[in-house]
């Protein structure tokens, strides 16, 4: 059973969610259940609409200001992932305002201080790993950043690569003609017989895929 004054701090992820009320009623109910009657006053409910593109939390600043003005305790409906947000924790700790978290009642100032330290260490570790990975990539000769290849340029590169492959296949086919002529001299007259002899001699196909067939021999001979 709670006593004293409180300012509730609720959070939603988008403006649309805030307008529709999705999640808000559950947070309000959780705060009411946490306070559980008693001699208490809710000074004001403050709603933070998180955009995902901003790190500042203007509603939190408002809530902390209200708490200092009315000597109230901040009731956080959903601390969860905010416990690992360095900016949020720093603002909360520096404010000097007393607080309670409905979903994490064990999160006193000492616990939050530890969480802030862990979050800061993790951020530094991620930064170091990222820098090390970029340095390793640069050492390997990988070009970092740069402009993206346009769709037209990508198509040109693909066409050029296909042309090179086609030229190589043509060269291989030309080199196979003397071998096929020699096989024909042994009495192999049909395309199928020539293909069989090429397979026996383990001569790779122009594209080096699978075994010889009559169709492939025909392509090489240009019939």
Secondary structure, 3 states (H helix, E strand, C coil): CCCEEEEEEEEECCHHHHHHCCCHHHHHHHHHHHHCCCCEEEEEEEEEECCCCCCCCHHHHHHHHHHHHHCCEEEECCCHHHHHCHHHHHHHHHHCCCEEECCCCCCCHHHHHHHHHHHHHHHHHHHHHHHHHHHHHHHCCCCCCCCCCCHHHHHHHHHHHHHHHHHHHHHHHHHHHHHHHHHHHCCCCCHHHHHHHHHHCCCCCCCCCCCCCHHHHHHHHCC
